[in-house]
Amino acid sequence: MEFQVRPVRIQFEAHDDLSLSPEKEINAFRGAFGLSLREVCCGSACPGARSCPRAAQCAYASMFEPRWNGGPSGYHDAPRPFVLRSCGPLALRLHLFDTGAAPLEPLEKAFRAIAHAGIGPGRAKAALRAFEPQPIRRLPLRGTPAEGRLVVRFVTPTELKGRGAVRLEPAFPLLMERLVERVWILGRFYQHWPAWDRDILLREAARVQLVNWQWRYEHRQRRSSRTGQTHPLGGFMGTATYEGPLGIFVPLLEIGRWTGVGRQTVWGKGEIQVEPPQPYLFSRESAGQRSSQSPVLATVRPAPDAASG
């Protein structure tokens, strides 16, 4: 099996001054995206996605209120098939996971309407300069068995729940459990995956150790322009160094760069990156020879950068 992503490059040009921090700017776009797409797709008499007779054909319903009738426990409301990332001032990257039915035309209309209506609390006017769907990327799920060490950077606030509580340390088994769960649900619902035996992978994750963890807790929040309510978006950020049989997990970690991991990924939380860009891992065949001779290293090449893609 493979995981598919269709990236879309989006670029705006400001006509007015947009005095927002990068975090507030991307949250302004995320908040406006749903409202704008609903206006593009739904008439004023629309009763809402849950009862609309056109919901199965509606781009807004498929993107923001997807339903999974008969899905696994806890997933009657399916995960949204996208994440939206900042790539610099007024530059966005939309990652679409429903690659076979992505509603590109209404999505472009929605972002064009955002620019026309104005961005942020001051409604700064802008123009949509680029809406460019990229080729579908096909990412493998499993790598080559290899021992070694690599660093995972948690780029945006991240929350990982384990045993009913939010954890402040990304133990590798917990990280893999949450990432495998997210990738499996997205693949099963949007890409029609068959059954995936994940238990062997998760058992192997228990052999990987967290050997260094440097972090801080980042307090962030967003305010809904529609309801006026404030929602927390905090979590830990930092770098985690792992050691052990990591080779088979590198492709999954690369998929995590596109999907995010943990809670509130649709709001940008849980973005991860593997460092260095080309981690070197000892192959299992050479691991036993490390003490007696120069090791033979296996190069594990990650997918292209999910931010700059």
Buried (B, 14 or more C-beta within 10 A) or exposed (E): EBBBBBBBBBBBEBEEEBEBEEBBBBBBBBBBBBBBBBBBBBEEEBEEBEEBEEBEEBBBBBBBBBBBEEBEEEBEEBBBBBBBBBBEEBBBBBBBBBBEEBBBEBBBBBBBBBBEBBBBEEEBBBEBEEBEBBEEBEBBBBBBBBBBBBBBEBBBBBBBEBEEEEBEBBBBBBBBBBBBBBBBBBBBBBBEBEEBEBEEBEEBBEEBEBEEBEBEEBEBEBEEEEEEEEEEBBBBBBBBBBBBBBBBBBBBBBBBBBBBBBBBBBBBBBBBBBEEEEBBBBBBEBBEEEEEEEBEEBEBEBBEEBBEB
